[in-house]
């Protein structure tokens, strides 16, 4: 045989021997150790701790004496309790996982459902389940379904922009209007006698004053609705009173900077303070902060 062929066979043989050694160390093929001892009988293993009451186990020895009854020893043979103490074998722990929304998840694996973080957890030795936080979400499919089952003249929808956000995030990032101050809350309501007139079922300022109403602005995730609505309403009134001669967009940023709570001016404000500022001071244009 050529030298190259012999060398190749030697290399293959070496790899085979290494593989067998690794297999013997990591994956022991036998589960019988104590019962392989010469003269061993069931329920008659050695008393006390006897060094010679052992059998080869991987690259060391494991023991089959009564010292293993302490259960704190890691050098006892795997079959000590089944052979020496005639106890039934302990079944392997079940492989647990969670089935959720058509998918399997491992123990400890995280899942995000709407605004709540969920985790696959073992709830008993034989069962696992998905355990979720219980935060109130901004979009709730059950509420949408309940609303749409009634005849309210409108339908609720699932806006993907709000999906995954908590109700608290909705308050904090999309509203921002504070409760009016005590003097304002104590004011009496305005009651007007209609003299038999019936209020219209609907009213659209865009039809009443076409071309004189500010478009609805997208404030994104910024709690400045109180400032934007106040500035735009003031601009609408200015346009209506001037019969469309003064059509400008007023600066909501001006109100945020001058009126809002100085400690938290980007997160909250009140419409009554905004209107007090509008009626007593100037306000800038949205384009260049020009005073008007």
N, C-alpha and C positions, 0 to 999 in steps of 0.2 A: 504494500500500500504506500502511496506517496507520502512524504513527510507532512505536506499540508493537510492531507486527509487525517493522519494520525493526530496532528495538533488540534484539528477541528473536533475530533471525537473526545480528546482530553478536555477541551473547554466545555463541551456539552456535558461531560460527566461531572465536572466540577460544579457547574450550575445546578445539575440535578441533585448533587449531594448537599449543596447549600440550601436548595429549596426544601429538601426533606428535613434538614436540621431546623429551618425556620418553621416548617409545618409542625414539627414535633414540639417546638417550644411555645408556639402561639396557639395551635389548635390540637390539643391532645386528643388522640383518636379513641382512647379507652376511658370508660367511666368506672372500671372495676380495678380497685387497688387493694383494699384490705382483704378482699376475698381471694386474692391471688397469693397471699402469704402461705407458706408451707404449713399444713396442719390447721389452717384457720377454719373455724366453724361459726356459723351465724349465731349471734348473741354471745360469743365467747372470745371477745378481743382481750387484749392484755390489760392487766390491772395497773393502776398508778401510772407513772411516767417511766417507760422502758425505752432506752435508746435503740435497742435491737428490734423493737416492735414497729418496724417501719418498712416501707417499700419504695423503690425508685419512683420519683415523680418529676418529670421534665429533667432538669439538670441538678436536682437536689433530692431530698427525702421527704415523705409525708408519713404521719404517725397514725397508729390504730390502737391507742391505749386510752384508758379512762380519763387521762388528763384532758382529753378533748371535750369532756362533759362541761368544762368551764365556759365553753362557747366563746372565749376571748382569744383563742389561739388560731393563728392563720397558717399553722404548719400541719394541720390534720388533713387526712385524705378526704377527697370529695365524697366517698361512699361510706364514711364512718357512721353516720346516723342511719343510713338505709341498711347497711350490713351488720354493723356491731350493735345497733340499738333497734333494729327492725322497724324503723319508722318509714312511713311512705315518703317517696321523693317529693320535694317541693316543686310544684309546677313552675315553669318560667313565667315571669311577670308578663301580663298581656301587653301587646303593643297598642297603645292608645293613640287616637287622633280624633279630630273634630271634623264633622261634615257640616259646612255652612255655606249657604248660597251656591250650592252645586260644586263646591271644592272641598278637598281634604286639607287640613292644617295640622301640623305637628304640635306637641305640647310645648307651650311657651311662645309659639309663633303669634305675632301681632296681626290684627285685622282692623282696618278703619271702616266703620259703617256710619255714613252721614257724619255727624259731629262727634261721635263717640268712638273711643279707642277700645277695641276688644282684644281678648287674649284667649287662646286655647288652653284650658286648664283641666287637670284631673279633679273631678268632683267626688270620685269614689275609687277604690282600687280597680274597678272594672269598667269605669265609664268616664269619659271626658266630654266637656261641653264648652261652648264659647261664652265667656263672661265679659260683659260690656259695662262701660261707664253709664251713668244714668243722667247725663246732662240734657237739658231741654234744647232741642235743635230749632234753628230758625225756620227750616222747612220740615214739616211733619206730614208724611203721606196720609196718615189716618185723618188728620184735620182737613186736608184737601178733599179727601173722599167724602167726609161727612158734610162739608159745605156744598159740594157738587151734587149731593143727593137731594138737597132742598131746592125749592124754587125761589131764589133770591134775586133774580134778574141779572146775575153775573156769575162767573165761574172762577174758581181759584185755579192757579197753575203752579207748576214746579219750576221755578226759575233757577237754572243751573248756577247762576252767579252766587246765589245764597246757599246752595247745597254744601254741606260740610261745615257750616258755621253754627255756633251756639246762639241761643237767644240772647245771652249776655253780650256776645260780640255784635249782634244786631243792634242792641241798645247803644253800646259803646261806640260803634264805628259808623252807624247810619242815622242816628237820631241826634242826641246831644242837647236838646232843649231842656232847660231846667224849669222847675216849678216856679211860677211867678212869686214875687215877694208878698209878704203879708198884707201891706196896704192895697195891693192890686187884688188879692184874693177876697178882701173884705168889701170891695165895691159891689154895689147893687147892679143887677142886670138891667138891660134896657128892654122895656116892654112897649111894643107899638101896637096900637089897635088898628086892625086892618079894615075896619068899617065894611065888613062883609066881603072884602076881596079874598080871593083864594090864591094861595101861593102856587107858583108854577111847579109842575112836577120835576122839571129839570131847568138848569140855567148854565149856559156856557159863555163865559166872558169873551172868548175868541169870536163868537158870533155877535155878541152885543157890541163889542168895540173891535172890529176886525183891523188887524195890523197895528194895534196899540198895546198888545199884551206880550210880555216877555215869554220866550220859550222856556220849557222846563229844562233845567240844567242837571247834568249828571255829576253828583258830588263824590262819586266813587266811595272809597272807605274813609270818609272824613266826616266827623260829627259836627257839621256846620249847617244843618238844615235850618236852624233858627236864624242864622245870618243871611243865608241865601234867600230864604222865603221873605224875610223882612226887606232886604234890598230890592228884590224883584217886585214885591208888592208896592213899595214906594215908587219905583220906576213906572209901574202900571198906572198908579194914581196921577203921577206927573204927566204922563202921556195923555190920559183921559181928560184931565183938567185943561190941558193946553190944546185939546182937539187934534192931537197927533203932531203938534209942532215941536214938542220936546220928547223925542224918542231916544233915550240913552239907557245904557246898562250901568247901574250903580255898583260900587265896589263892596262885595261881601267881605273881602279881606279887611277893608277899612273898619267894619263893625267888629270883626274878630280881634283886630289889634287894639281897638279903643274901648270896646264895651265888655268883652268877655271877662270872665274871672281871670285875674292876672296870674294866679298860681297855676291855673289849668286852662289857659285860654284857647288851646287847640282841641279841647275835649268837651266843653260845655259852654252854654250861654243861655240867655233868656230873651224872649221876644219883647217883653215889656221894657227892658233896659235898651234894647235895640231901637224901639219906637221913641223912647224918651230922648235918645241921642239924635235920632233923625229929626225930631221936632225942635231941638234946641241947638244943634250944631250943624256944621256942613258935613258933606260926605263926598268922596271922590268918585270919579268915573272908574269903571272897571278897567279901561284900557290904559290910562295914564295917571290915575289917582288925582285927576283935576278936580278942584273944589267946585261944587255946584250948590 
